[in-house]
Amino acid sequence: MRLITLLNHCERFPGFVYVKARLSEQSRTVEIDVRPRRGSKPVCSGCHQRAPTYDHLSVRRFDFVPVWGFIVLLVYRMRRVDCRDCGVRVEEVPWAIGKHQMTKAFMLFLAYWARKLSWTETALAFGSSWDKVCQAVEYVVGWGLEHRSLGPIVAIGVDEIQYAKGHKYLTLVYQIEPECTRLLWLGKERTVESFEQFFIMIGQPLAEKIAFVCSDMWKPYLRVIRERCSQAVHILDRFHIVAKMNDALDDVRAAEARRMAQDGHEPILKKTRWCVLKRKSNLTSHQRFRLRDLLRYNIKKRISSNSGTTCRQHGPANSSMTGAGRRCARASRQ
């Protein structure tokens, strides 16, 4: 099967004909000549209507999907149209957009591999450049944003990601539902103002239908969620809840150790931080004996109850701390 026949089966453009393919072994490129079909009028790039030909421009080369390691180029001499409404304009071709030197098929191809590899690796693997990979990703993302439908949003997740050096963050909002998992919005910084932009984008009607919100305990996120999604169940990240519990427990342990030292008691709490914080299965033999000695003193209830109070102080004063409240209650009962 010839390459022209293969292209007619895979990428057939109405009004255009593949003429012939030329192979250059030195540059490892395949050039495919394209010409307009006889009798077909060009399409105006302004109003997208057919108009008579005005003149021809110089030959342009468009990057196409590579084949067997060879760079494939579509070679075409652009026409200008004499449009009644727009005047003299360069024609619109179905395989490219505007002044892009890449075909739509090649941009989709690069964007697909850019999801699996780094942009630099994608450019090196397919004989392109980092800038072209960036343009391909921008085209695909822009097309997706233009044609997407937000629809009803039931559950969202909010998190931040660090980029570059220093404290530079991006706020990400995902839709996390069994039938739909996608990135909804991305904004610079992790402030109240930046997170507010997401709810401005989706509008109040969609925000009122959100039933579940999952986030960490970053205070700007908690504030915006409390104001914008008061009707939703707020699910906090278990990692941050446990971290707050451990911090609270360690603060109470240190305060209790200082109080016992002032009262002249034996320093039983000294060097017992990890005895209290570690899982029972992860304790060493020495830590097990230290923990047994620690439990002989009547301070366990004081530590657990105080840590529960401190944990509640770290979280928001609404229903979003339901899970943390249950953890604190279980800790105080043990």
Secondary structure, 3 states (H helix, E strand, C coil): CCHHHHHHHHCCCCCEEEEEEEEECCCCEEEEEEEECCCCCCEECCCCCECCEEEEEEEEEEEEEEECCEEEEEEEEEEEEEECCCEEEEEECCCCCCCCCECHHHHHHHHHHHCCCCHHHHHHHCCCCHHHHHHHHHHHHHHHHHHCCCCCCCEEEEEEEECCCCCCEEEEEEEEECCEEEEEEEEECCCHHHHHHHHHHHHHHHHHCCCEEEECCCHHHHHHHHHHCCCCEEEECHHHHHHHHHHHHHHHHHHHHHHHHHCCCCCCCCCCHHHHHCCHHHCCHHHHHHHHHHHCCCCHHHHHHHHHHHHHHHCCCCHHHHHHHHHHHHHHHC
